[in-house]
Amino acid sequence: MRPSLLSALIALAATGCATPAFEKLYPGMTAAQVADTMGRGPERAQEFADGSTAWYFDEDHCVLMRGHMLVAKSTTQTRTQVHTPVGSLKDATKAWCGPPGTDGRHEQYLKTPFGTFKGNVDPAAVTDEVNNSVRAQQVPPASPPAPDAGTPPAP
């Protein structure tokens, strides 16, 4: 039991590392101040055509840097989270630090005993997708057999 408790504490500490320091970041900070406040540099960076760069500290925390200055920050926002014995639904807008006019990622997960579905879980869209899938798999109605050339068609 002791190793599992230690593993759980380490996992909890690792997942929560970015949050307290991330809350201290504000626009106008230099790149060095951001790295110093976070205690490390970003895990990954993404450059944009306008000269800005997104620094991702993890999947849920990022900052937008322009000219070595912090201009914006973003965190993942979970809008809907429902848990039932049959399944669970999670709807989240992932942290996105792109220049104005660029869109971020939106994720929806539906977990059931039959598997996990990722994508659009809008009921109308799911119904349309199922209907289209069923229509594509339908067998066309049987056509009547072609009449023989020697027998006249029935009146």
DSSP file (Angstrom, degrees, kcal/mol; ACC not computed):
  #  RESIDUE AA STRUCTURE BP1 BP2  ACC     N-H-->O    O-->H-N    N-H-->O    O-->H-N    TCO  KAPPA ALPHA  PHI   PSI    X-CA   Y-CA   Z-CA
    1    1 A M     >        0   0    0      0, 0.0     4,-2.0     0, 0.0     5,-0.2   0.000 360.0 360.0 360.0 -35.1    0.0    0.0    0.0
    2    2 A R  H  >  +     0   0    0      1,-0.2     4,-2.3     2,-0.2     5,-0.2   0.906 360.0  50.2 -60.7 -44.9    2.9    2.4    0.7
    3    3 A P  H  > S+     0   0    0      0, 0.0     4,-2.5     0, 0.0    -1,-0.2   0.895 110.5  50.2 -62.6 -37.5    4.2    2.3   -2.9
    4    4 A S  H  > S+     0   0    0      2,-0.2     4,-2.2     1,-0.2    -2,-0.2   0.881 110.4  49.5 -69.2 -35.3    0.8    3.1   -4.3
    5    5 A L  H  X S+     0   0    0     -4,-2.0     4,-2.2     2,-0.2    -1,-0.2   0.914 112.3  48.1 -66.3 -42.4    0.3    6.0   -1.9
    6    6 A L  H  X S+     0   0    0     -4,-2.3     4,-2.3     2,-0.2    -2,-0.2   0.910 111.4  50.3 -63.7 -42.4    3.7    7.4   -2.9
    7    7 A S  H  X S+     0   0    0     -4,-2.5     4,-2.5     1,-0.2    -2,-0.2   0.901 110.1  50.6 -61.8 -41.4    3.0    6.9   -6.6
    8    8 A A  H  X S+     0   0    0     -4,-2.2     4,-2.4     2,-0.2    -1,-0.2   0.902 110.5  48.8 -64.8 -41.4   -0.3    8.8   -6.2
    9    9 A L  H  X S+     0   0    0     -4,-2.2     4,-2.4     2,-0.2    -2,-0.2   0.900 111.7  49.0 -66.2 -40.3    1.3   11.7   -4.4
   10   10 A I  H  X S+     0   0    0     -4,-2.3     4,-2.4     2,-0.2    -2,-0.2   0.922 112.4  48.3 -64.6 -43.3    4.0   12.0   -7.0
   11   11 A A  H  X S+     0   0    0     -4,-2.5     4,-2.0     2,-0.2    -2,-0.2   0.906 112.4  49.2 -63.1 -41.6    1.4   11.9   -9.8
   12   12 A L  H  X S+     0   0    0     -4,-2.4     4,-1.5     1,-0.2    -2,-0.2   0.907 112.1  48.0 -64.4 -42.0   -0.6   14.5   -8.0
   13   13 A A  H  < S+     0   0    0     -4,-2.4     4,-0.4     1,-0.2    -2,-0.2   0.896 111.2  50.9 -65.6 -39.8    2.4   16.8   -7.5
   14   14 A A  H >< S+     0   0    0     -4,-2.4     3,-0.6     1,-0.2     4,-0.3   0.875 111.0  47.7 -67.2 -37.4    3.4   16.4  -11.1
   15   15 A T  H 3< S+     0   0    0     -4,-2.0     3,-0.3     1,-0.2     4,-0.2   0.797 114.0  46.5 -75.4 -26.9    0.0   17.3  -12.5
   16   16 A G  T 3< S+     0   0    0     -4,-1.5     3,-0.2    -5,-0.2    -1,-0.2   0.385  83.2  97.8 -95.9   4.7   -0.4   20.4  -10.2
   17   17 A C  S <> S+     0   0    0     -3,-0.6     4,-0.7    -4,-0.4    -1,-0.2   0.881  83.3  46.2 -62.7 -41.1    3.1   21.9  -10.8
   18   18 A A  H  > S+     0   0    0     -4,-0.3     4,-2.5    -3,-0.3    -1,-0.2   0.807  98.8  70.9 -75.1 -29.3    2.1   24.4  -13.4
   19   19 A T  H  > S+     0   0    0     -3,-0.2     4,-1.9    -4,-0.2    -1,-0.2   0.920  96.4  42.6 -64.4 -54.2   -1.0   25.9  -11.8
   20   20 A P  H  > S+     0   0    0      0, 0.0     4,-0.5     0, 0.0    -1,-0.2   0.931 122.3  40.1 -61.5 -44.3    0.3   27.9   -8.8
   21   21 A A  H >< S+     0   0    0     -4,-0.7     3,-1.2     1,-0.2     4,-0.4   0.881 111.3  58.5 -69.4 -36.7    3.2   29.5  -10.7
   22   22 A F  H >< S+     0   0    0     -4,-2.5     3,-1.4     1,-0.3    -1,-0.2   0.856  98.3  59.6 -62.0 -35.4    1.0   29.9  -13.8
   23   23 A E  H 3< S+     0   0    0     -4,-1.9    -1,-0.3     1,-0.3    -2,-0.2   0.737  98.8  59.7 -65.5 -21.6   -1.4   32.1  -11.8
   24   24 A K  T << S+     0   0    0     -3,-1.2    -1,-0.3    -4,-0.5    -2,-0.2   0.571  83.1 103.2 -83.6  -9.6    1.4   34.5  -11.1
   25   25 A L    <   +     0   0    0     -3,-1.4    48,-0.1    -4,-0.4     9,-0.0  -0.480  47.2 174.3 -75.9 144.6    2.1   35.3  -14.8
   26   26 A Y    >   -     0   0    0     -2,-0.2     3,-1.5    46,-0.1    44,-0.2  -0.988  38.8 -82.9-147.9 154.1    0.8   38.6  -16.2
   27   27 A P  T 3  S+     0   0    0      0, 0.0    44,-0.2     0, 0.0     3,-0.1  -0.263 110.6  39.1 -58.0 141.0    1.0   40.5  -19.5
   28   28 A G  T 3  S+     0   0    0     42,-2.9    43,-0.1     1,-0.4     2,-0.1   0.202  80.3 131.9 102.8 -14.0    4.2   42.5  -19.9
   29   29 A M    <   -     0   0    0     -3,-1.5    41,-2.9    41,-0.2    -1,-0.4  -0.414  57.3-120.0 -68.7 146.6    6.5   39.9  -18.3
   30   30 A T  B  >  -A   69   0A   0     39,-0.2     4,-2.4     1,-0.1    39,-0.2  -0.380  25.4-106.1 -79.7 166.0    9.7   39.2  -20.2
   31   31 A A  H  > S+     0   0    0     37,-1.5     4,-2.4     1,-0.2     5,-0.2   0.890 122.9  51.8 -59.0 -39.9   10.6   35.7  -21.4
   32   32 A A  H  > S+     0   0    0     36,-0.2     4,-2.4     1,-0.2    -1,-0.2   0.898 109.2  49.6 -65.0 -40.3   13.2   35.4  -18.7
   33   33 A Q  H  > S+     0   0    0      2,-0.2     4,-2.8     1,-0.2    -2,-0.2   0.888 110.5  50.7 -65.6 -38.9   10.7   36.4  -16.0
   34   34 A V  H  X S+     0   0    0     -4,-2.4     4,-2.5     2,-0.2     6,-0.3   0.955 112.9  44.9 -62.6 -49.6    8.1   33.9  -17.3
   35   35 A A  H  X>S+     0   0    0     -4,-2.4     4,-1.3     1,-0.2     5,-1.0   0.888 114.7  49.2 -62.5 -39.0   10.7   31.1  -17.2
   36   36 A D  H  <5S+     0   0    0     -4,-2.4    -1,-0.2     2,-0.2    -2,-0.2   0.915 112.1  47.5 -66.8 -43.4   11.9   32.1  -13.8
   37   37 A T  H  <5S+     0   0    0     -4,-2.8    -2,-0.2     1,-0.2    -1,-0.2   0.902 115.6  44.7 -64.5 -41.4    8.3   32.3  -12.4
   38   38 A M  H  <5S-     0   0    0     -4,-2.5    -1,-0.2     2,-0.2    -2,-0.2   0.709 106.2-129.4 -75.8 -19.7    7.5   28.9  -13.8
   39   39 A G  T  <5S+     0   0    0     -4,-1.3     2,-0.3    -5,-0.2    -3,-0.2   0.530  81.1  36.5  82.6   5.2   10.7   27.4  -12.6
   40   40 A R  S   <S-     0   0    0     -5,-1.0    -2,-0.2    -6,-0.3    -1,-0.1  -0.971  87.4 -94.2-171.3 168.2   11.4   26.0  -16.1
   41   41 A G        -     0   0    0     -2,-0.3    -9,-0.0     1,-0.2     2,-0.0  -0.275  60.1 -70.5 -84.4 179.5   11.1   26.7  -19.8
   42   42 A P        -     0   0    0      0, 0.0    15,-0.3     0, 0.0    -1,-0.2  -0.330  29.4-132.5 -72.0 155.1    8.1   25.5  -21.9
   43   43 A E  S    S-     0   0    0     13,-2.1     2,-0.3     1,-0.3    14,-0.2   0.848  90.4  -4.3 -70.2 -35.8    7.7   21.8  -22.8
   44   44 A R  E     -B   56   0A   0     12,-1.6    12,-2.9    14,-0.1     2,-0.3  -0.980  66.0-149.4-153.5 160.4    7.1   22.8  -26.4
   45   45 A A  E     -B   55   0A   0     -2,-0.3     2,-0.4    10,-0.2    10,-0.2  -0.962   1.3-157.7-134.5 151.6    6.7   26.0  -28.5
   46   46 A Q  E     -B   54   0A   0      8,-2.3     8,-3.1    -2,-0.3     2,-0.3  -0.988  12.2-150.2-132.5 122.5    4.8   26.9  -31.6
   47   47 A E  E     -B   53   0A   0     -2,-0.4     2,-0.3     6,-0.2     6,-0.2  -0.670  10.0-155.6 -93.5 147.4    5.8   29.8  -33.8
   48   48 A F    >   -     0   0    0      4,-2.5     3,-1.8    -2,-0.3    50,-0.0  -0.813  29.1-110.6-120.2 161.2    3.3   31.8  -35.9
   49   49 A A  T 3  S+     0   0    0     -2,-0.3    -1,-0.1     1,-0.3    -2,-0.0   0.765 113.3  63.1 -62.5 -28.0    3.7   33.9  -39.1
   50   50 A D  T 3  S-     0   0    0      2,-0.1    -1,-0.3     1,-0.1     3,-0.1   0.438 121.2-103.0 -79.9   2.9    3.1   37.2  -37.2
   51   51 A G  S <  S+     0   0    0     -3,-1.8    16,-0.5     1,-0.3     2,-0.1   0.377  82.2 125.9  94.0  -4.3    6.2   36.6  -35.1
   52   52 A S        -     0   0    0     14,-0.1    -4,-2.5    15,-0.1     2,-0.4  -0.482  44.7-152.0 -85.1 160.7    4.5   35.5  -32.0
   53   53 A T  E     -BC  47  65A   0     12,-2.9    12,-3.5    -6,-0.2     2,-0.5  -0.999   6.6-142.5-135.9 133.9    5.3   32.2  -30.2
   54   54 A A  E     -BC  46  64A   0     -8,-3.1    -8,-2.3    -2,-0.4     2,-0.6  -0.842  13.7-157.6 -94.6 129.1    3.1   30.0  -28.0
   55   55 A W  E     -BC  45  63A   0      8,-2.9     8,-2.2    -2,-0.5     2,-0.6  -0.941   4.9-160.6-106.4 121.3    4.8   28.4  -25.1
   56   56 A Y  E     -BC  44  62A   0    -12,-2.9   -13,-2.1    -2,-0.6   -12,-1.6  -0.910  15.6-179.8-104.8 121.0    3.1   25.3  -23.7
   57   57 A F  E    S-     0   0A   0      4,-2.2     2,-0.3    -2,-0.6     5,-0.1   0.726  77.1 -27.6 -88.5 -25.7    4.0   24.2  -20.2
   58   58 A D  E >  S- C   0  61A   0      3,-1.2     3,-0.8   -14,-0.1    -1,-0.3  -0.897  85.2 -73.4-165.3-172.5    1.7   21.2  -20.4
   59   59 A E  T 3  S+     0   0    0     -2,-0.3    36,-0.6     1,-0.2     3,-0.1   0.733 129.4  42.2 -66.1 -20.5   -1.5   20.4  -22.3
   60   60 A D  T 3  S+     0   0    0      1,-0.1    16,-1.5    34,-0.1     2,-0.4   0.401 109.1  55.4-111.3   1.6   -3.6   22.7  -20.1
   61   61 A H  E <   +CD  58  75A   0     -3,-0.8    -4,-2.2    14,-0.2    -3,-1.2  -0.984  56.1 151.9-141.7 127.1   -1.4   25.9  -19.7
   62   62 A C  E     -CD  56  74A   0     12,-2.2    12,-2.6    -2,-0.4     2,-0.3  -0.982  23.2-152.5-148.3 160.3    0.2   28.1  -22.3
   63   63 A V  E     -CD  55  73A   0     -8,-2.2    -8,-2.9    -2,-0.3     2,-0.6  -0.958  17.0-132.1-130.5 151.8    1.3   31.7  -22.9
   64   64 A L  E     -CD  54  72A   0      8,-3.1     7,-3.1    -2,-0.3     8,-1.2  -0.928  23.9-164.8-105.9 121.9    1.6   33.8  -26.0
   65   65 A M  E     +CD  53  70A   0    -12,-3.5   -12,-2.9    -2,-0.6     2,-0.4  -0.876  10.8 177.6-108.4 137.4    4.9   35.6  -26.4
   66   66 A R  E >  S- D   0  69A   0      3,-2.7     3,-0.8    -2,-0.4   -14,-0.1  -0.966  76.1  -7.1-139.1 122.1    5.5   38.5  -28.8
   67   67 A G  T 3  S-     0   0    0    -16,-0.5     3,-0.1    -2,-0.4    -1,-0.1   0.881 129.4 -58.1  61.4  38.1    8.8   40.3  -29.0
   68   68 A H  T 3  S+     0   0    0      1,-0.2   -37,-1.5   -38,-0.1     2,-0.4   0.724 117.1 111.7  62.7  24.9   10.0   38.4  -25.9
   69   69 A M  E <  S-AD  30  66A   0     -3,-0.8    -3,-2.7   -39,-0.2     2,-0.4  -0.980  73.3-116.5-127.0 141.4    7.1   39.7  -23.9
   70   70 A L  E     + D   0  65A   0    -41,-2.9   -42,-2.9    -2,-0.4    -5,-0.2  -0.621  37.0 166.9 -74.3 125.9    4.1   37.8  -22.5
   71   71 A V  E     -     0   0A   0     -7,-3.1     2,-0.3    -2,-0.4    -6,-0.2   0.618  61.7  -1.0-114.7 -20.7    0.9   39.2  -24.2
   72   72 A A  E     - D   0  64A   0     -8,-1.2    -8,-3.1   -46,-0.1    -1,-0.4  -0.985  54.5-157.5-162.0 160.1   -1.7   36.5  -23.2
   73   73 A K  E     - D   0  63A   0     -2,-0.3     2,-0.3   -10,-0.3   -10,-0.2  -0.970   9.5-167.3-141.3 159.1   -2.2   33.3  -21.4
   74   74 A S  E     - D   0  62A   0    -12,-2.6   -12,-2.2    -2,-0.3     2,-0.3  -0.997   6.3-166.8-148.5 147.8   -4.7   30.5  -21.5
   75   75 A T  E     - D   0  61A   0     -2,-0.3   -14,-0.2   -14,-0.2    21,-0.2  -0.926  40.2 -90.3-129.0 157.4   -5.8   27.4  -19.6
   76   76 A T        -     0   0    0    -16,-1.5     2,-0.5    -2,-0.3    18,-0.2  -0.470  39.6-153.2 -65.9 134.8   -8.0   24.5  -20.5
   77   77 A Q  E     -E   93   0B   0     16,-2.7    16,-2.8    -2,-0.2     2,-0.7  -0.959   2.7-155.3-115.7 117.6  -11.7   25.2  -19.7
   78   78 A T  E     +E   92   0B   0     -2,-0.5    14,-0.3    14,-0.2     3,-0.1  -0.835  15.3 176.0 -92.3 117.8  -14.0   22.3  -19.0
   79   79 A R  E     +     0   0B   0     12,-2.3     2,-0.4    -2,-0.7    -1,-0.2   0.846  66.3  21.4 -90.3 -38.3  -17.6   23.3  -19.7
   80   80 A T  E     +E   91   0B   0     11,-1.5    11,-2.7     2,-0.0     2,-0.3  -0.996  56.7 167.3-136.0 133.1  -19.4   20.1  -19.1
   81   81 A Q  E     +E   90   0B   0     -2,-0.4     2,-0.4     9,-0.2     9,-0.2  -0.884   9.4 173.3-146.4 114.3  -18.4   17.0  -17.2
   82   82 A V  E     -E   89   0B   0      7,-2.6     7,-2.5    -2,-0.3     2,-0.5  -0.979   9.2-169.2-125.4 131.2  -21.1   14.4  -16.4
   83   83 A H  E     +E   88   0B   0     -2,-0.4     5,-0.2     5,-0.2    -2,-0.0  -0.984  14.7 161.1-122.1 127.0  -20.4   11.0  -14.7
   84   84 A T        -     0   0    0      3,-2.6     3,-0.0    -2,-0.5    -2,-0.0  -0.873  53.1-104.7-132.1 167.3  -23.0    8.3  -14.6
   85   85 A P  S    S+     0   0    0      0, 0.0     3,-0.1     0, 0.0    -1,-0.0   0.788 121.8  48.3 -63.2 -24.9  -22.7    4.5  -13.9
   86   86 A V  S    S-     0   0    0      1,-0.3     2,-0.3    26,-0.1    -3,-0.0   0.804 127.5 -42.3 -86.3 -31.1  -23.3    4.0  -17.7
   87   87 A G        -     0   0    0     25,-0.2    -3,-2.6    26,-0.1     2,-0.3  -0.981  50.7-114.7-177.3-179.3  -20.8    6.5  -19.0
   88   88 A S  E     -EF  83 111B   0     23,-2.3    23,-2.8    -2,-0.3     2,-0.4  -0.982  13.2-153.9-140.2 153.4  -19.3    9.9  -18.7
   89   89 A L  E     -EF  82 110B   0     -7,-2.5    -7,-2.6    -2,-0.3     2,-0.4  -0.989   9.8-177.0-128.4 133.3  -19.2   13.0  -20.9
   90   90 A K  E     -EF  81 109B   0     19,-2.4    19,-2.7    -2,-0.4     2,-0.5  -0.996   3.4-174.9-133.2 128.6  -16.5   15.7  -20.9
   91   91 A D  E     +EF  80 108B   0    -11,-2.7   -12,-2.3    -2,-0.4   -11,-1.5  -0.979  19.2 165.0-124.0 115.2  -16.6   18.8  -23.1
   92   92 A A  E     -EF  78 107B   0     15,-3.0    15,-3.2    -2,-0.5     2,-0.6  -0.972  36.8-142.4-137.3 146.7  -13.5   21.0  -22.9
   93   93 A T  E     -EF  77 106B   0    -16,-2.8   -16,-2.7    -2,-0.3    13,-0.2  -0.950  36.3-133.6-103.2 115.8  -11.8   23.9  -24.8
   94   94 A K        -     0   0    0     11,-1.9    11,-0.3    -2,-0.6   -34,-0.1  -0.281  30.8 -85.0 -71.4 153.5   -8.1   23.2  -24.7
   95   95 A A        -     0   0    0    -36,-0.6     2,-0.4   -21,-0.1    -1,-0.1  -0.355  53.9-177.5 -56.0 130.7   -5.5   25.9  -23.8
   96   96 A W        -     0   0    0    -21,-0.2     2,-0.3   -34,-0.1     8,-0.1  -0.985  19.8-179.8-139.8 125.3   -4.7   27.8  -27.0
   97   97 A C        +     0   0    0     -2,-0.4   -32,-0.2   -34,-0.1   -34,-0.1  -0.630  33.4 135.7-124.2  72.2   -2.3   30.6  -27.3
   98   98 A G        -     0   0    0     -2,-0.3     3,-0.1     4,-0.2     4,-0.1  -0.715  60.1 -86.3-111.8 165.9   -2.4   31.7  -30.9
   99   99 A P    >   -     0   0    0      0, 0.0     3,-1.7     0, 0.0    -1,-0.1  -0.238  66.0 -70.8 -65.1 161.4   -2.5   35.1  -32.5
  100  100 A P  T 3  S+     0   0    0      0, 0.0     3,-0.1     0, 0.0     0, 0.0  -0.233 122.2  33.8 -54.0 139.7   -5.9   36.8  -32.9
  101  101 A G  T 3  S+     0   0    0      1,-0.4     2,-0.4    -3,-0.1     0, 0.0   0.352  93.0 109.0  94.8  -4.8   -8.0   35.2  -35.5
  102  102 A T    <   -     0   0    0     -3,-1.7    -1,-0.4    -4,-0.1     2,-0.3  -0.817  61.5-134.2-104.2 147.7   -6.8   31.7  -34.9
  103  103 A D        -     0   0    0     -2,-0.4     2,-0.1    -3,-0.1     0, 0.0  -0.728  11.8-143.0-102.7 148.8   -8.9   29.0  -33.3
  104  104 A G        -     0   0    0     -2,-0.3     2,-0.4    -8,-0.1    -8,-0.1  -0.113  33.7 -77.6 -91.2-166.3   -8.0   26.6  -30.6
  105  105 A R        -     0   0    0    -11,-0.3   -11,-1.9   -10,-0.1     2,-0.5  -0.779  32.7-162.5-101.5 141.4   -9.0   23.0  -30.1
  106  106 A H  E     -F   93   0B   0     -2,-0.4     2,-0.4   -13,-0.2   -13,-0.2  -0.990  12.6-167.0-120.6 126.9  -12.3   21.9  -28.7
  107  107 A E  E     -F   92   0B   0    -15,-3.2   -15,-3.0    -2,-0.5     2,-0.4  -0.937  11.2-177.1-122.0 139.4  -12.5   18.3  -27.4
  108  108 A Q  E     -F   91   0B   0     -2,-0.4    11,-2.3   -17,-0.2     2,-0.4  -1.000   6.3-172.3-131.1 133.4  -15.4   16.1  -26.5
  109  109 A Y  E     -FG  90 118B   0    -19,-2.7   -19,-2.4    -2,-0.4     2,-0.5  -0.984   9.2-170.2-126.5 135.8  -15.2   12.7  -25.0
  110  110 A L  E     -FG  89 117B   0      7,-2.7     7,-3.0    -2,-0.4     2,-0.5  -0.965  11.5-165.5-124.0 112.5  -17.9   10.2  -24.4
  111  111 A K  E     +FG  88 116B   0    -23,-2.8   -23,-2.3    -2,-0.5     5,-0.2  -0.869  17.2 160.7-103.1 127.3  -16.8    7.2  -22.3
  112  112 A T  E >   - G   0 115B   0      3,-2.3     3,-1.4    -2,-0.5   -25,-0.2  -0.841  56.4 -99.6-133.1 169.5  -19.0    4.1  -22.2
  113  113 A P  T 3  S+     0   0    0      0, 0.0     3,-0.1     0, 0.0   -26,-0.1   0.715 123.7  57.2 -62.5 -17.4  -18.5    0.4  -21.3
  114  114 A F  T 3  S-     0   0    0      1,-0.3     2,-0.2     0, 0.0    -3,-0.0   0.530 124.4 -71.8 -91.8  -7.5  -18.3   -0.2  -25.1
  115  115 A G  E <   -G  112   0B   0     -3,-1.4    -3,-2.3     2,-0.0     2,-0.5  -0.811  53.2 -68.3 142.4 178.0  -15.4    2.2  -25.6
  116  116 A T  E     -G  111   0B   0     -2,-0.2     2,-0.5    -5,-0.2    -5,-0.2  -0.908  37.3-159.6-108.1 130.4  -14.4    5.9  -25.7
  117  117 A F  E     -G  110   0B   0     -7,-3.0    -7,-2.7    -2,-0.5     2,-0.5  -0.941   5.4-166.7-111.9 127.5  -15.7    8.1  -28.5
  118  118 A K  E     +G  109   0B   0     -2,-0.5     2,-0.3    -9,-0.2    -9,-0.2  -0.944  49.1  44.2-115.6 132.9  -13.8   11.4  -29.2
  119  119 A G  S    S-     0   0    0    -11,-2.3     2,-0.6    -2,-0.5    -2,-0.1  -0.988  99.2  -0.6 140.6-149.1  -15.3   14.1  -31.4
  120  120 A N        +     0   0    0     -2,-0.3    -2,-0.0     1,-0.1   -13,-0.0  -0.681  48.1 175.6 -82.5 115.9  -18.7   15.7  -31.7
  121  121 A V        +     0   0    0     -2,-0.6    -1,-0.1     4,-0.1   -12,-0.0   0.064  28.3 139.9-108.6  24.1  -21.2   14.3  -29.3
  122  122 A D     >  -     0   0    0      1,-0.1     4,-2.8     2,-0.0     5,-0.3  -0.545  56.7-132.6 -62.8 124.4  -24.0   16.8  -30.2
  123  123 A P  H  > S+     0   0    0      0, 0.0     4,-2.5     0, 0.0     5,-0.2   0.865 104.4  48.6 -53.6 -41.5  -27.1   14.5  -30.1
  124  124 A A  H  > S+     0   0    0      2,-0.2     4,-2.4     1,-0.2     5,-0.2   0.914 113.4  47.1 -65.3 -41.7  -28.4   15.9  -33.5
  125  125 A A  H  > S+     0   0    0     -3,-0.2     4,-2.5     2,-0.2    -1,-0.2   0.893 112.6  49.3 -67.1 -39.1  -25.0   15.3  -35.1
  126  126 A V  H  X S+     0   0    0     -4,-2.8     4,-2.5     2,-0.2    -2,-0.2   0.919 111.0  50.1 -65.6 -42.8  -24.7   11.8  -33.6
  127  127 A T  H  X S+     0   0    0     -4,-2.5     4,-2.8    -5,-0.3    -2,-0.2   0.926 112.2  47.5 -60.9 -45.3  -28.2   11.0  -34.9
  128  128 A D  H  X S+     0   0    0     -4,-2.4     4,-2.8     2,-0.2     5,-0.2   0.907 111.4  50.9 -61.8 -41.8  -27.3   12.2  -38.4
  129  129 A E  H  X S+     0   0    0     -4,-2.5     4,-2.1     2,-0.2    -2,-0.2   0.914 112.4  46.0 -63.6 -42.2  -24.1   10.3  -38.4
  130  130 A V  H  X S+     0   0    0     -4,-2.5     4,-2.5     2,-0.2    -2,-0.2   0.932 113.4  49.3 -65.6 -45.4  -25.8    7.1  -37.4
  131  131 A N  H  X S+     0   0    0     -4,-2.8     4,-2.6     1,-0.2    -2,-0.2   0.919 112.3  47.5 -60.5 -44.5  -28.6    7.6  -39.9
  132  132 A N  H  X S+     0   0    0     -4,-2.8     4,-2.0     1,-0.2    -1,-0.2   0.882 111.8  50.9 -64.3 -37.7  -26.1    8.3  -42.7
  133  133 A S  H  X S+     0   0    0     -4,-2.1     4,-1.0    -5,-0.2    -2,-0.2   0.910 111.9  46.6 -65.7 -42.3  -24.1    5.2  -41.7
  134  134 A V  H  X S+     0   0    0     -4,-2.5     4,-0.7     1,-0.2     3,-0.5   0.909 111.2  51.7 -67.8 -41.8  -27.2    3.0  -41.8
  135  135 A R  H >< S+     0   0    0     -4,-2.6     3,-0.8     1,-0.2    -1,-0.2   0.888 107.2  53.4 -61.7 -39.1  -28.3    4.4  -45.2
  136  136 A A  H 3< S+     0   0    0     -4,-2.0    -1,-0.2     1,-0.2    -2,-0.2   0.776 111.5  46.3 -67.5 -25.3  -24.9    3.7  -46.7
  137  137 A Q  H 3< S+     0   0    0     -4,-1.0    -1,-0.2    -3,-0.5    -2,-0.2   0.487  85.2 116.1 -96.9  -3.3  -25.1    0.1  -45.5
  138  138 A Q    <<  -     0   0    0     -3,-0.8    -3,-0.0    -4,-0.7    -4,-0.0  -0.367  67.6-122.6 -68.6 144.4  -28.6   -0.6  -46.7
  139  139 A V        -     0   0    0      1,-0.1     3,-0.1    -2,-0.1    -1,-0.1  -0.729  31.8-113.7 -84.3 131.6  -29.1   -3.2  -49.4
  140  140 A P        -     0   0    0      0, 0.0     3,-0.1     0, 0.0    -1,-0.1  -0.308  42.5 -89.2 -64.4 151.2  -30.9   -1.8  -52.4
  141  141 A P        -     0   0    0      0, 0.0     2,-0.2     0, 0.0    -3,-0.0  -0.274  50.0 -99.3 -60.6 146.0  -34.3   -3.3  -53.0
  142  142 A A        -     0   0    0     -3,-0.1    -3,-0.0     1,-0.1     0, 0.0  -0.460  35.5-137.9 -68.2 133.5  -34.3   -6.3  -55.2
  143  143 A S        -     0   0    0     -2,-0.2     3,-0.1     1,-0.1    -1,-0.1  -0.659  29.0 -97.9 -89.9 149.8  -35.2   -5.6  -58.8
  144  144 A P        -     0   0    0      0, 0.0    -1,-0.1     0, 0.0     0, 0.0  -0.319  49.9 -92.6 -64.8 149.9  -37.5   -7.9  -60.7
  145  145 A P        -     0   0    0      0, 0.0     3,-0.1     0, 0.0    -3,-0.0  -0.297  46.1-101.0 -63.1 147.3  -35.8  -10.5  -62.9
  146  146 A A        -     0   0    0      1,-0.1     3,-0.1    -3,-0.1     2,-0.0  -0.463  42.1-109.7 -68.6 136.5  -35.3   -9.5  -66.5
  147  147 A P        -     0   0    0      0, 0.0    -1,-0.1     0, 0.0     2,-0.1  -0.358  34.7-105.4 -68.0 148.7  -37.9  -11.1  -68.8
  148  148 A D    >   -     0   0    0      1,-0.1     3,-0.5     4,-0.1     0, 0.0  -0.390  22.3-124.5 -68.5 150.8  -36.7  -13.7  -71.1
  149  149 A A  T 3  S+     0   0    0      1,-0.2    -1,-0.1    -2,-0.1    -3,-0.0   0.785 108.3  52.7 -67.7 -26.5  -36.4  -12.7  -74.8
  150  150 A G  T 3  S+     0   0    0      2,-0.1    -1,-0.2     0, 0.0    -2,-0.0   0.651  98.8  70.1 -87.6 -15.4  -38.7  -15.6  -75.9
  151  151 A T  S <  S-     0   0    0     -3,-0.5     3,-0.1     3,-0.0     0, 0.0  -0.853  83.0-122.2-106.8 138.5  -41.6  -14.9  -73.5
  152  152 A P        -     0   0    0      0, 0.0    -4,-0.1     0, 0.0    -2,-0.1  -0.439  37.7 -98.3 -72.9 150.4  -43.9  -11.9  -73.9
  153  153 A P        -     0   0    0      0, 0.0     0, 0.0     0, 0.0     0, 0.0  -0.324  43.9 -99.4 -65.6 150.8  -44.2   -9.6  -70.9
  154  154 A A              0   0    0      1,-0.1    -3,-0.0    -3,-0.1     0, 0.0  -0.463 360.0 360.0 -70.8 141.0  -47.1  -10.0  -68.7
  155  155 A P              0   0    0      0, 0.0    -1,-0.1     0, 0.0     0, 0.0   0.510 360.0 360.0 -71.5 360.0  -50.0   -7.6  -69.3
